[in-house]
Amino acid sequence: AESNDANSDDPDDNDSKKKTMDKVWSKVIADTKDSDDRDEDEEEDEDEAKTRDPIMQEISVRLECCKFRHAVPTPIQQCINGHLICKSCLIGINKSKNPTCPECDVGLRDAVFTNLALGNMASHCVVPCRYEHCDVKCAHSDLDNHLQYCSLPAKRKENVDPEDFDWKATDAESDDAGIRAMAIVAREINCNFCNEATPPPIQQCKSGHVACSYCLERMRRADSPTCPFCQVDISVTGRNLHLEEMASSHSVKCRWEGCEKEMKYPELSEHLATCESQPILCAACDAKAESDARYVSWDAMWEHYKAVHLGKATPTELDNMVLKDDHIRRMLDGKLGFITWGHSLNANGEPVRVFPGMYYSKERETFYFTIRIMAPLLAEEDDDDKTTFGLVVSSPTSPVRMVGHFPAISYRTPHKYTINSPCLAISVATMELMTEGGDGIIFEVKLPEGGGLTLV
């Protein structure tokens, strides 16, 4: 006990305890100050979010690198799924044996895409410098130049004019920055090749040129598909997720001639697939394996056929029309909505305006076969009459045989009525059974006798 009392009165021991307590209190004070600073920063961020245009606020969040969450300078780069990665992070990631996206783990080897659209939208967005020692803010279009200046050693900065790096500090965006950004969104969602609104999911080449699914399909028919703007391989495309989401509240119009419907952008894909005015693939154009196979509306098909194909086309045999297995696969993959054949000859050797057609409903997983006539069916006073066609669908390699009967459909009838009045419905399972041999299927159309039907 005496020994302990003696130690407690030791001056050196007391000094050591005092120093320890001083360190503890210093740390408490420092932590409190840091906490206060963080609270002040959070309050400033909240105040900024309240006063800032919500569109510009959203863009600034979208500009964040998926690894360290700082603003990505131009050129904005992303993985194939649309996650942004800044240049410095990408350099570090590429040093690994299997570089992958920090967000989705998709491979990055030769699969990095430039997001031109987001760069254009963000050009007037104010973003902070990524470095902790710097509190500068500037327009996103100036960020890359500022970072080059900011990363210089202190001694070099003394002899460098910031304007030599072509950037200017700014704390506020213009009052109309959000409006201008949304105008850019409206422009950027248009396909770079046909200038029509690109249905989601938005695809782009590695250089950032947006292409709709219709133009992509046409370009990919070439032996070596490349982007017409930058000549990069377009057989593989990346998704522009940020452009899709920024356009979610934007209104767009249907691209098909004859349809004036306007809808929200997320609804565009579904509408285009079911629109009554959607075009169909001309089988005569497609048979030539041309990359620019002609798409026309039902109502324009006969005029197009007469002008382009009738004089040089081999008439279709109504009792032996073969549908290629490739066309069936393309419909299952969502690349074709309708397909139709060309004309035939009647008993007098005259061209017949009979266009058998096939439509695939992904929702119902069913193929529908119809026949549309490119001519008035009956005299006006006799419109209530019904003229019945017969249709037989068979396979060269399967014993399955489907038979149906249906009323003739006039060229004046909208697509919707055509789709809702099928001649014959076949499930995907039955179709796969019929095409198992890879030889497609055979249509046989039986024309009605009499009834006032005009086919020539």
Phi, psi and chi 1 to 4 in degrees:
 res  aa     phi    psi   chi1   chi2   chi3   chi4
   1 ALA       -  -43.7      -      -      -      -
   2 GLU   -62.3  -37.6  -68.8  177.4   -0.3      -
   3 SER   -63.2  -42.3  176.8      -      -      -
   4 ASN   -64.6  -41.1  -70.7  -21.3      -      -
   5 ASP   -64.0  -36.7  -69.9  -19.9      -      -
   6 ALA   -66.0  -41.5      -      -      -      -
   7 ASN   -65.1  -37.9  -70.9  -21.5      -      -
   8 SER   -65.8  -24.1   63.8      -      -      -
   9 ASP   -92.6    2.7  -66.4  -27.1      -      -
  10 ASP   -68.2  121.3 -171.2  -14.0      -      -
  11 PRO   -59.5  -38.7  -20.3   30.9      -      -
  12 ASP   -64.2  -40.1  -66.7  -23.3      -      -
  13 ASP   -65.9  -40.0 -172.7   42.5      -      -
  14 ASN   -64.8  -40.0  -70.8  -24.9      -      -
  15 ASP   -62.8  -39.7  -71.2  -17.4      -      -
  16 SER   -63.6  -43.2  175.7      -      -      -
  17 LYS   -63.7  -40.8  -70.1 -179.1  178.1  179.1
  18 LYS   -63.0  -42.1 -174.9  175.5 -177.7  -57.5
  19 LYS   -62.9  -40.5  -70.1  179.2  179.9  177.9
  20 THR   -62.3  -44.4  -59.0      -      -      -
  21 MET   -65.4  -37.2  -68.5  -58.5  -63.0      -
  22 ASP   -61.6  -41.6  -71.8  -17.2      -      -
  23 LYS   -63.4  -42.4  -70.6 -179.0 -179.8  178.9
  24 VAL   -61.6  -47.7  170.9      -      -      -
  25 TRP   -66.4  -34.9  -79.6  111.3      -      -
  26 SER   -62.7  -42.0  -63.3      -      -      -
  27 LYS   -66.3  -40.1 -173.6  175.1 -174.5  -52.3
  28 VAL   -62.0  -44.3  170.3      -      -      -
  29 ILE   -64.3  -42.6  -67.3  171.1      -      -
  30 ALA   -63.9  -44.0      -      -      -      -
  31 ASP   -63.1  -39.3  -70.1  -16.0      -      -
  32 THR   -64.0  -41.9  -57.5      -      -      -
  33 LYS   -64.1  -43.1 -175.4  176.5 -176.7  -56.6
  34 ASP   -61.4  -40.0  -70.5  -17.9      -      -
  35 SER   -64.5  -41.3  177.2      -      -      -
  36 ASP   -63.8  -41.3  -68.0  -20.0      -      -
  37 ASP   -62.6  -42.0  -69.5  -19.0      -      -
  38 ARG   -64.1  -40.6  -75.6 -165.4  -62.3  -89.5
  39 ASP   -62.2  -41.2  -69.1  -19.7      -      -
  40 GLU   -64.0  -41.9  -69.9  178.3    2.6      -
  41 ASP   -62.8  -42.5  -68.2  -20.1      -      -
  42 GLU   -64.5  -38.8  -70.7  175.5    0.5      -
  43 GLU   -64.8  -40.1  -70.8  176.5    2.7      -
  44 GLU   -63.4  -42.3  -69.9  177.8    1.0      -
  45 ASP   -62.5  -40.6  -68.4  -19.4      -      -
  46 GLU   -65.5  -42.5  -70.8  177.2    0.7      -
  47 ASP   -62.4  -41.0  -67.9  -21.3      -      -
  48 GLU   -64.5  -41.7  179.8 -176.6   -6.9      -
  49 ALA   -64.1  -32.6      -      -      -      -
  50 LYS   -71.8  -36.5  -69.4  177.8 -178.8  177.9
  51 THR   -93.4  -17.1   58.7      -      -      -
  52 ARG   -82.7  148.3 -167.9  178.9 -171.0 -174.9
  53 ASP   -58.2  126.5 -172.2  -58.1      -      -
  54 PRO   -60.3  -29.3   18.4  -30.4      -      -
  55 ILE   -68.0  -43.5  -65.1  173.3      -      -
  56 MET   -68.7  -33.6  -56.3  -49.1  -67.1      -
  57 GLN   -63.0  -42.3  178.0   68.3   21.9      -
  58 GLU   -65.2  -41.7  179.9  179.9   -7.2      -
  59 ILE   -62.9  -41.6  -68.2  176.2      -      -
  60 SER   -62.0  -35.0   66.2      -      -      -
  61 VAL   -69.7  -38.8  173.0      -      -      -
  62 ARG   -68.4  -20.3  -68.1 -170.9  177.3  -78.6
  63 LEU   -79.3   -3.0  -72.8  171.0      -      -
  64 GLU   -73.5  137.2  -67.1 -180.0   -7.4      -
  65 CYS   -64.9  137.3  171.3      -      -      -
  66 CYS   -71.5   -8.6   68.3      -      -      -
  67 LYS   -96.8  -53.4 -173.6  172.0 -176.4  179.8
  68 PHE  -114.5    1.8  -71.4  122.0      -      -
  69 ARG    62.9   27.9  -57.0  -58.4  172.4 -173.8
  70 HIS  -104.3  163.6   46.9 -121.9      -      -
  71 ALA   -64.1  132.1      -      -      -      -
  72 VAL   -85.5  121.8  176.1      -      -      -
  73 PRO   -75.9  168.7   29.3  -34.1      -      -
  74 THR   -76.2  149.2   54.1      -      -      -
  75 PRO   -72.9  133.5   27.5  -34.1      -      -
  76 ILE   -73.2  124.4  -62.2  175.8      -      -
  77 GLN  -116.1  151.6  -64.8  177.9  -52.1      -
  78 GLN  -148.3  166.2   63.5  170.2   57.8      -
  79 CYS   -82.0  179.2   73.6      -      -      -
  80 ILE   -65.2  -21.8 -163.7  170.6      -      -
  81 ASN   -93.8   -1.3  -68.1  -34.1      -      -
  82 GLY   101.7    7.2      -      -      -      -
  83 HIS   -86.7  129.6  -57.5  119.5      -      -
  84 LEU   -77.4  142.7  -55.5 -168.5      -      -
  85 ILE  -138.6  124.9  -50.6  170.5      -      -
  86 CYS   -73.8  165.4   68.9      -      -      -
  87 LYS   -63.3  -42.6  -69.6 -174.5  -71.0 -173.7
  88 SER   -65.3  -40.3   56.6      -      -      -
  89 CYS   -66.8  -38.5  -72.2      -      -      -
  90 LEU   -65.0  -37.3 -168.0   58.2      -      -
  91 ILE   -62.3  -44.0  -69.0  172.5      -      -
  92 GLY   -66.2  -41.0      -      -      -      -
  93 ILE   -64.9  -39.4  -68.2  171.6      -      -
  94 ASN   -69.6  -10.6  -78.3  -27.1      -      -
  95 LYS   -77.2  -16.6  -69.2 -179.6  179.8  178.4
  96 SER   -79.1  162.8   62.2      -      -      -
  97 LYS   -67.0  -38.1  -68.1 -177.0  178.3  179.3
  98 ASN  -125.9   80.7  -63.2  -54.3      -      -
  99 PRO   -65.2  129.3   23.4  -32.9      -      -
 100 THR  -134.0  160.3   57.8      -      -      -
 101 CYS   -69.9  130.9  171.3      -      -      -
 102 PRO   -62.4  -22.5  -20.4   32.2      -      -
 103 GLU   -89.0  -43.5 -173.6   74.5   16.0      -
 104 CYS  -125.2    0.3   62.1      -      -      -
 105 ASP    65.2   14.3  -68.8  -30.3      -      -
 106 VAL   -73.9  146.9   68.5      -      -      -
 107 GLY   -62.7  142.3      -      -      -      -
 108 LEU  -109.3   -3.5  -67.1  176.9      -      -
 109 ARG   -65.5  114.3 -171.8   76.6   69.2 -169.0
 110 ASP    57.6   29.2  -60.6  -36.4      -      -
 111 ALA  -139.6   46.7      -      -      -      -
 112 VAL  -109.4  131.8  176.8      -      -      -
 113 PHE  -117.2  146.6  -63.0   76.7      -      -
 114 THR   -92.7  131.0  -61.4      -      -      -
 115 ASN   -98.9   87.1 -165.3  -38.4      -      -
 116 LEU   -65.0  -40.8  -76.0  178.9      -      -
 117 ALA   -61.2  -46.5      -      -      -      -
 118 LEU   -66.5  -36.7 -175.6   56.4      -      -
 119 GLY   -61.2  -40.4      -      -      -      -
 120 ASN   -67.6  -40.8  -68.3  -25.8      -      -
 121 MET   -64.2  -34.8  -76.3 -174.8  -81.5      -
 122 ALA   -93.6    4.6      -      -      -      -
 123 SER   -56.7  -33.9   57.7      -      -      -
 124 HIS  -104.5    9.7  -60.0  -71.9      -      -
 125 CYS   -79.9  131.1 -178.8      -      -      -
 126 VAL   -85.2  127.4  173.3      -      -      -
 127 VAL  -131.4  152.1  -67.7      -      -      -
 128 PRO   -85.5  157.6   30.7  -34.0      -      -
 129 CYS   -66.5  148.4  176.8      -      -      -
 130 ARG   -78.2  -20.1   72.1  171.4   63.3  177.7
 131 TYR   -81.1  138.0  -60.7  118.5      -      -
 132 GLU   -65.5  -32.0  -67.5 -177.2   -1.0      -
 133 HIS   -78.2   -3.6   64.9  -90.0      -      -
 134 CYS  -119.6  130.4  179.4      -      -      -
 135 ASP  -110.7   20.4   58.1   -1.1      -      -
 136 VAL   -75.0  142.3  167.4      -      -      -
 137 LYS  -121.6  146.3  -67.8 -177.8  178.9 -179.7
 138 CYS  -152.0  169.4   62.8      -      -      -
 139 ALA   -64.4  145.7      -      -      -      -
 140 HIS   -58.9  -33.0 -178.0  -99.1      -      -
 141 SER   -64.5  -21.0   55.8      -      -      -
 142 ASP   -98.5   -4.9  -68.1  -19.2      -      -
 143 LEU   -60.7  -43.6 -180.0   60.5      -      -
 144 ASP   -62.4  -42.2 -171.2   48.8      -      -
 145 ASN   -66.7  -38.6  -69.3  -27.6      -      -
 146 HIS   -64.7  -42.0  167.3   72.6      -      -
 147 LEU   -63.1  -35.9  -69.0  176.5      -      -
 148 GLN   -63.0  -40.7  -67.1 -180.0   41.9      -
 149 TYR   -70.2  -44.5  166.7   79.2      -      -
 150 CYS   -66.2  -27.6 -163.0      -      -      -
 151 SER   -82.4   -3.8   61.7      -      -      -
 152 LEU   -69.7  147.2  -68.5  176.1      -      -
 153 PRO   -60.9  154.3  -21.4   32.3      -      -
 154 ALA   -57.3  -39.9      -      -      -      -
 155 LYS   -64.6  -36.8  -69.8 -176.0  178.1  179.8
 156 ARG   -72.0  -33.0  -72.8 -170.3   59.8 -172.2
 157 LYS   -63.0  -29.7  -73.7 -177.0 -177.6  177.4
 158 GLU   -61.9  -27.7  -65.5  176.4   -1.5      -
 159 ASN  -105.5   12.8  -57.8  -42.7      -      -
 160 VAL  -121.4  133.6  171.9      -      -      -
 161 ASP   -87.9  124.5 -173.9  -12.4      -      -
 162 PRO   -53.7  -30.6  -25.6   34.3      -      -
 163 GLU   -67.9  -18.9  -67.9 -173.0    0.5      -
 164 ASP   -64.9  -22.0  -68.1  -18.2      -      -
 165 PHE   -96.0    5.0  -75.5   81.8      -      -
 166 ASP    58.3   53.4 -165.9   24.0      -      -
 167 TRP  -143.5  153.3   66.6  -88.5      -      -
 168 LYS  -133.4  135.8  -65.5  179.8 -179.2  179.5
 169 ALA   -72.3  142.4      -      -      -      -
 170 THR  -154.2  146.8 -179.3      -      -      -
 171 ASP  -109.0  -10.1  -69.1  -34.9      -      -
 172 ALA  -138.0  148.8      -      -      -      -
 173 GLU   -92.9  159.7  -66.9  142.9  -11.1      -
 174 SER   -66.7  156.9   61.1      -      -      -
 175 ASP   -62.2  -29.3  -66.5  -22.4      -      -
 176 ASP  -101.9   17.5   63.0  -14.8      -      -
 177 ALA   -60.3  -42.0      -      -      -      -
 178 GLY   -65.3  -41.2      -      -      -      -
 179 ILE   -63.5  -42.8  -63.2  174.5      -      -
 180 ARG   -65.9  -37.5  -66.7  163.8   67.3 -178.2
 181 ALA   -64.1  -42.4      -      -      -      -
 182 MET   -70.0  -29.7  -70.8  -49.7  -66.8      -
 183 ALA   -65.4  -36.0      -      -      -      -
 184 ILE   -67.8  -38.7  -66.8  174.4      -      -
 185 VAL   -59.0  -45.7  170.8      -      -      -
 186 ALA   -59.6  -33.1      -      -      -      -
 187 ARG   -79.2  -41.1 -177.7 -170.7   70.7 -157.0
 188 GLU   -70.9  -24.9  -66.2  -66.9  -20.5      -
 189 ILE   -76.5   -7.4   61.0  174.0      -      -
 190 ASN   -78.4  138.7  -73.1  -17.2      -      -
 191 CYS   -59.5  135.2  172.2      -      -      -
 192 ASN   -68.6   -9.6  -76.7 -169.1      -      -
 193 PHE  -110.2  -39.7  -52.0   99.1      -      -
 194 CYS  -109.9   -8.9   67.2      -      -      -
 195 ASN    63.8   23.2 -157.5   34.6      -      -
 196 GLU  -102.6  156.8  -64.3  -75.3   -7.9      -
 197 ALA   -57.5  128.0      -      -      -      -
 198 THR   -82.3  117.7  -55.9      -      -      -
 199 PRO   -67.9  143.2   24.2  -32.3      -      -
 200 PRO   -69.8  151.4   24.5  -31.3      -      -
 201 PRO   -74.7  137.6   28.3  -34.7      -      -
 202 ILE   -77.4  125.8  -63.0  177.5      -      -
 203 GLN  -109.2  150.1  -61.7  -64.9  -43.6      -
 204 GLN  -144.8  158.9   62.8  165.2   60.8      -
 205 CYS   -78.8  177.2   73.9      -      -      -
 206 LYS   -64.6  -24.1  -72.2 -173.6  176.3 -179.1
 207 SER   -87.6   -6.8  -60.8      -      -      -
 208 GLY   103.7    7.1      -      -      -      -
 209 HIS   -81.3  120.0  -60.7  117.9      -      -
 210 VAL   -76.4  136.8  170.6      -      -      -
 211 ALA  -135.6  132.6      -      -      -      -
 212 CYS   -75.2  164.5   68.8      -      -      -
 213 SER   -64.0  -30.6   55.4      -      -      -
 214 TYR   -70.0  -43.8  -53.8   98.6      -      -
 215 CYS   -70.2  -37.0  -70.9      -      -      -
 216 LEU   -61.4  -43.8  -88.8  177.8      -      -
 217 GLU   -60.5  -42.3 -179.8 -170.4   -4.6      -
 218 ARG   -65.9  -44.5 -174.7 -178.6   69.2 -106.5
 219 MET   -68.4  -33.1  -71.4 -173.0  -72.2      -
 220 ARG   -75.9   -5.0  -75.8  172.4  173.8  170.7
 221 ARG   -76.6  -15.0  -69.1 -175.4 -178.2 -175.9
 222 ALA   -70.1  156.9      -      -      -      -
 223 ASP   -62.3  -40.2  -66.9  -25.6      -      -
 224 SER  -127.8   83.3  -60.9      -      -      -
 225 PRO   -66.1  123.7   22.9  -31.5      -      -
 226 THR  -135.1  157.5   56.3      -      -      -
 227 CYS   -71.8  126.6  172.0      -      -      -
 228 PRO   -62.6  -22.8  -23.0   34.1      -      -
 229 PHE   -82.8  -43.1  -75.9   95.6      -      -
 230 CYS  -123.5   -3.1   59.8      -      -      -
 231 GLN    67.2   14.9  -54.7  -55.3  -48.2      -
 232 VAL   -79.8  156.7  -58.6      -      -      -
 233 ASP   -60.9  128.0 -179.1   11.1      -      -
 234 ILE  -110.9   11.3 -153.7  167.5      -      -
 235 SER   -68.5  -24.1   59.2      -      -      -
 236 VAL  -120.2  127.2  177.0      -      -      -
 237 THR  -124.2  160.5   54.0      -      -      -
 238 GLY  -111.0  159.2      -      -      -      -
 239 ARG   -92.8  133.4 -175.4  176.4 -177.7 -179.5
 240 ASN   -97.0   81.0 -162.4  -40.0      -      -
 241 LEU   -65.6  -38.6 -173.2   62.4      -      -
 242 HIS   -67.3  -39.4  -65.7  -80.4      -      -
 243 LEU   -64.7  -41.5 -178.9   55.3      -      -
 244 GLU   -56.4  -49.6  -77.8  178.8   40.7      -
 245 GLU   -72.0  -34.4  -65.9  176.1  -11.3      -
 246 MET   -66.8  -27.8  -75.9  -64.0  -63.0      -
 247 ALA   -89.1    2.8      -      -      -      -
 248 SER   -59.7  -30.9   60.6      -      -      -
 249 SER   -96.7    1.3   60.4      -      -      -
 250 HIS   -81.5  143.3 -170.9   66.6      -      -
 251 SER   -95.5  136.5  -65.4      -      -      -
 252 VAL  -131.9  161.3  -66.3      -      -      -
 253 LYS  -106.6  153.4  -69.8 -176.3  177.8 -179.9
 254 CYS   -63.8  143.4  176.8      -      -      -
 255 ARG   -85.3  -15.9   64.4  165.7   57.6 -161.4
 256 TRP   -77.0  135.9  -54.5  137.3      -      -
 257 GLU   -62.8  131.6 -177.2  179.5   -5.1      -
 258 GLY    99.7  -10.8      -      -      -      -
 259 CYS  -111.1  127.0  179.2      -      -      -
 260 GLU  -109.9   12.6  -59.7  -63.6  -30.8      -
 261 LYS   -69.5  141.6 -173.7  173.1 -178.6  179.9
 262 GLU  -119.0  141.1 -170.0  170.0  -45.2      -
 263 MET  -149.7  169.5   69.7 -136.5   73.2      -
 264 LYS   -71.0  147.6  -66.6  -62.1 -177.2 -177.9
 265 TYR   -55.0  -42.9  178.8   69.7      -      -
 266 PRO   -59.8  -20.1  -24.8   35.8      -      -
 267 GLU   -88.6   -2.9  -57.7  169.0    2.0      -
 268 LEU   -64.9  -45.2 -179.3   59.0      -      -
 269 SER   -59.1  -47.0  -67.9      -      -      -
 270 GLU   -64.7  -40.3 -178.3  178.8   -3.6      -
 271 HIS   -64.5  -44.7  169.7   77.7      -      -
 272 LEU   -61.1  -33.5  -68.2  177.3      -      -
 273 ALA   -74.3  -23.1      -      -      -      -
 274 THR  -118.5    3.0   57.8      -      -      -
 275 CYS   -62.2  137.2  178.2      -      -      -
 276 GLU   -66.7  -21.1  -63.3  175.4    6.4      -
 277 SER   -99.5    7.6  -59.6      -      -      -
 278 GLN   -63.6  145.5   68.6  171.3  -56.1      -
 279 PRO   -77.4  165.7   29.9  -34.6      -      -
 280 ILE  -124.4  159.3   53.2  174.3      -      -
 281 LEU   -81.5  124.9  177.7   64.2      -      -
 282 CYS   -71.8  115.8  174.5      -      -      -
 283 ALA   -62.5  -31.0      -      -      -      -
 284 ALA   -68.4  -38.8      -      -      -      -
 285 CYS   -66.8  -45.8  -73.1      -      -      -
 286 ASP   -65.2  -30.2 -172.4   55.3      -      -
 287 ALA   -64.9  -21.0      -      -      -      -
 288 LYS   -84.5   -3.8  -62.1  177.7 -178.8  178.1
 289 ALA    58.3   35.2      -      -      -      -
 290 GLU   -83.1  146.6  -63.8  175.4  -10.4      -
 291 SER   -70.7  -19.8   60.0      -      -      -
 292 ASP  -109.1   44.2   59.1  -15.3      -      -
 293 ALA   -50.1  137.3      -      -      -      -
 294 ARG   -79.6  126.4  178.0   70.6 -178.4  -88.2
 295 TYR  -104.7  128.2  -78.1   84.6      -      -
 296 VAL  -137.5  164.4  -65.3      -      -      -
 297 SER   -78.3  164.2   67.6      -      -      -
 298 TRP   -57.4  -43.9  -80.1  112.0      -      -
 299 ASP   -67.5  -25.3  -65.9  -19.3      -      -
 300 ALA   -95.1   -5.1      -      -      -      -
 301 MET   -60.4  -46.9  175.3   60.6   76.1      -
 302 TRP   -66.2  -42.8 -178.8 -118.3      -      -
 303 GLU   -62.8  -42.6  -66.7  -57.9  -40.7      -
 304 HIS   -63.0  -43.2  160.5   71.9      -      -
 305 TYR   -64.2  -44.0 -164.2   89.2      -      -
 306 LYS   -63.5  -41.6  -73.8 -166.1  -61.6 -177.0
 307 ALA   -73.7  -34.6      -      -      -      -
 308 VAL  -105.5  -37.0  179.1      -      -      -
 309 HIS  -118.9  -26.8  -54.7  -65.3      -      -
 310 LEU   -58.4  -41.6 -173.1   62.0      -      -
 311 GLY   -71.3  -18.6      -      -      -      -
 312 LYS  -127.0    2.8   51.3 -171.1  176.4 -177.6
 313 ALA   -91.7  147.8      -      -      -      -
 314 THR   -80.4  125.6  -57.7      -      -      -
 315 PRO   -57.3  146.8  -22.7   34.1      -      -
 316 THR   -80.8  135.2  -59.2      -      -      -
 317 GLU   -83.9  114.0  -61.4  178.8   16.2      -
 318 LEU   -64.6  -18.5  -72.6  178.3      -      -
 319 ASP   -99.0    7.9   59.6  -10.1      -      -
 320 ASN  -157.8   61.0 -172.7   31.6      -      -
 321 MET   -96.0  117.6  -68.1 -178.5  -65.4      -
 322 VAL   -96.6  126.7  178.5      -      -      -
 323 LEU   -99.6  118.7  177.1   64.4      -      -
 324 LYS   -67.0  147.5  -65.4 -176.3  -68.7 -174.7
 325 ASP   -61.8  -31.7 -176.6   66.5      -      -
 326 ASP   -62.1  -39.3  174.5   60.7      -      -
 327 HIS   -65.4  -38.8  -78.7  146.5      -      -
 328 ILE   -63.8  -42.4  -62.8  173.0      -      -
 329 ARG   -64.2  -39.8  -67.4  -61.6  148.0 -161.7
 330 ARG   -66.9  -31.9  -72.6  166.4   64.8 -171.5
 331 MET   -71.2  -40.4  -64.6 -176.5   82.1      -
 332 LEU   -64.0  -32.9  -72.5  170.8      -      -
 333 ASP   -81.8   -1.2  -66.8  -20.4      -      -
 334 GLY    81.3   12.9      -      -      -      -
 335 LYS   -89.5  -16.9  -63.6  177.9  179.8  178.6
 336 LEU  -132.3  136.6  -81.0  179.5      -      -
 337 GLY   -98.1  -47.8      -      -      -      -
 338 PHE  -124.5  158.7  -71.9   89.0      -      -
 339 ILE  -145.8  145.3 -170.6  148.9      -      -
 340 THR  -140.8  156.3 -177.1      -      -      -
 341 TRP   -99.3 -177.4  -75.8  -93.9      -      -
 342 GLY   -98.3 -159.2      -      -      -      -
 343 HIS   -80.9  169.2   73.9  -75.4      -      -
 344 SER  -131.0 -176.5 -175.4      -      -      -
 345 LEU  -116.1  138.7  -60.3  178.4      -      -
 346 ASN   -85.5 -172.5   62.8   12.7      -      -
 347 ALA   -62.6  -22.8      -      -      -      -
 348 ASN   -92.2    4.4  -61.7  -37.7      -      -
 349 GLY    80.1   16.2      -      -      -      -
 350 GLU   -95.0  145.8  -60.8  170.7  -57.5      -
 351 PRO   -59.8  135.9  -21.2   32.3      -      -
 352 VAL  -108.1  132.0  179.5      -      -      -
 353 ARG   -85.2   54.6  -55.7 -175.6 -173.2 -168.8
 354 VAL  -107.1  120.9  175.7      -      -      -
 355 PHE  -122.0   90.4  -71.7   84.4      -      -
 356 PRO   -62.6  142.5  -19.1   32.1      -      -
 357 GLY  -138.0  156.9      -      -      -      -
 358 MET  -129.5  134.7 -178.6  171.6   71.6      -
 359 TYR  -126.6  138.5  166.5   74.3      -      -
 360 TYR  -114.6  126.4  173.4   62.2      -      -
 361 SER   -99.9  110.3  170.4      -      -      -
 362 LYS   -65.8  -36.1 -175.7  176.4 -179.2  179.9
 363 GLU   -63.5  -40.7 -179.9 -179.6   -2.1      -
 364 ARG   -95.1   -8.2  -58.6  177.1 -177.6  179.1
 365 GLU    53.4   50.2  -64.8 -172.5  -22.6      -
 366 THR  -141.1  140.6  -57.1      -      -      -
 367 PHE   -94.9  135.2  -70.3   89.2      -      -
 368 TYR  -117.8  132.0  -64.9   94.8      -      -
 369 PHE  -111.7  127.2  -60.6   89.9      -      -
 370 THR  -136.7  168.0   59.5      -      -      -
 371 ILE  -129.3  127.9  -73.4 -174.5      -      -
 372 ARG  -116.1  136.4 -170.7  174.2  170.7   91.7
 373 ILE  -105.0  124.4  -51.0  -60.2      -      -
 374 MET   -84.7   53.5  -65.4  -65.1  134.1      -
 375 ALA  -168.4  158.3      -      -      -      -
 376 PRO   -59.7  134.6  -22.6   33.6      -      -
 377 LEU   -80.5  -44.1  -64.6  178.6      -      -
 378 LEU  -138.6  165.5  -56.4  166.4      -      -
 379 ALA   -64.5  150.6      -      -      -      -
 380 GLU   -57.3  -38.2  -66.6  -63.2  -31.4      -
 381 GLU   -74.8   -7.5   63.7  -87.2    9.3      -
 382 ASP  -120.0   30.4 -159.9   19.5      -      -
 383 ASP   -63.8  -22.0  -88.4  -17.4      -      -
 384 ASP   -79.3  -12.5  -69.2  -25.0      -      -
 385 ASP   -66.2  153.5  -89.1   -5.0      -      -
 386 LYS  -121.9  131.7  -62.8  -65.2 -178.1 -178.7
 387 THR  -113.1  126.0  -54.3      -      -      -
 388 THR  -100.8  131.4  -57.7      -      -      -
 389 PHE  -101.1  158.4  -82.7   75.6      -      -
 390 GLY  -116.8  146.9      -      -      -      -
 391 LEU  -140.2  130.0  177.6   63.8      -      -
 392 VAL  -120.2  129.6  178.4      -      -      -
 393 VAL  -118.2  125.3 -175.3      -      -      -
 394 SER  -139.2  176.7   59.7      -      -      -
 395 SER  -131.7  139.8  167.0      -      -      -
 396 PRO   -65.3  -21.7  -18.4   31.5      -      -
 397 THR  -117.3    7.0   57.1      -      -      -
 398 SER  -135.3  145.0  171.4      -      -      -
 399 PRO   -77.4   -5.3   27.8  -35.0      -      -
 400 VAL   -67.8  134.4  178.5      -      -      -
 401 ARG  -141.3  123.7 -178.7 -179.3  175.0   88.9
 402 MET  -111.4  137.5  -49.9  -67.3  -69.9      -
 403 VAL  -129.9  138.1  179.1      -      -      -
 404 GLY  -147.4  157.8      -      -      -      -
 405 HIS  -132.0  144.5  -64.8   85.1      -      -
 406 PHE  -159.5  157.5   59.1  100.2      -      -
 407 PRO   -76.6  150.0   26.4  -34.0      -      -
 408 ALA   -65.4  148.0      -      -      -      -
 409 ILE  -116.6  128.0  -59.1  173.9      -      -
 410 SER   -76.8  157.1  169.4      -      -      -
 411 TYR   -65.9  -16.8   74.7  101.3      -      -
 412 ARG   -81.4  -12.5  -64.4  171.3  -65.6 -176.1
 413 THR   -76.2  131.3  -53.0      -      -      -
 414 PRO   -61.9  158.4  -20.8   32.8      -      -
 415 HIS   -56.7  -37.7  -82.5   74.7      -      -
 416 LYS   -58.8  -40.7 -174.3  174.7 -177.3  179.8
 417 TYR   -68.6  -35.5 -175.3   78.7      -      -
 418 THR   -60.5  -46.5  -56.0      -      -      -
 419 ILE   -67.8  -37.8  -64.1  170.6      -      -
 420 ASN   -82.7   -3.4  -68.5  -19.6      -      -
 421 SER  -124.6   65.8  -57.5      -      -      -
 422 PRO   -72.5  150.0   28.1  -34.1      -      -
 423 CYS   -75.8  -46.7  162.3      -      -      -
 424 LEU  -146.9  136.7 -161.6   64.1      -      -
 425 ALA  -116.5  129.1      -      -      -      -
 426 ILE  -130.0  129.9  -59.0 -179.4      -      -
 427 SER   -71.8  161.6   66.8      -      -      -
 428 VAL   -60.0  -40.7  170.3      -      -      -
 429 ALA   -60.6  -43.4      -      -      -      -
 430 THR   -67.6  -40.1  -58.0      -      -      -
 431 MET   -62.5  -41.9 -179.9   63.7   74.9      -
 432 GLU   -63.8  -35.3  -71.5  178.9  -15.1      -
 433 LEU   -66.6  -40.2  178.8   63.4      -      -
 434 MET   -71.6  -28.8  -64.2  179.9   71.1      -
 435 THR  -103.3   15.1   58.6      -      -      -
 436 GLU   -59.7  -31.4 -169.1  172.9    9.6      -
 437 GLY   -80.0   -8.1      -      -      -      -
 438 GLY    82.0    9.6      -      -      -      -
 439 ASP  -100.9   10.7  -65.2  -32.0      -      -
 440 GLY    74.5 -160.5      -      -      -      -
 441 ILE  -131.3  163.2   57.8  176.0      -      -
 442 ILE  -118.3  131.1  -61.3  173.3      -      -
 443 PHE   -99.8  143.4  -79.4   76.0      -      -
 444 GLU  -133.2  114.1 -179.9 -177.8   -9.7      -
 445 VAL  -101.3  129.5  177.6      -      -      -
 446 LYS  -107.1  114.3  -63.3 -178.4  178.1  179.7
 447 LEU   -72.6  146.8  -60.4  177.9      -      -
 448 PRO   -73.9  155.8   27.9  -34.5      -      -
 449 GLU  -101.4  121.3  -63.1 -179.2    4.1      -
 450 GLY    71.1 -150.0      -      -      -      -
 451 GLY    83.4    5.5      -      -      -      -
 452 GLY    76.2   15.7      -      -      -      -
 453 LEU   -76.9  129.1 -177.2   63.5      -      -
 454 THR  -101.3  118.5  -58.5      -      -      -
 455 LEU  -117.5   -4.3  -64.6  176.0      -      -
 456 VAL  -117.0      -  -64.5      -      -      -
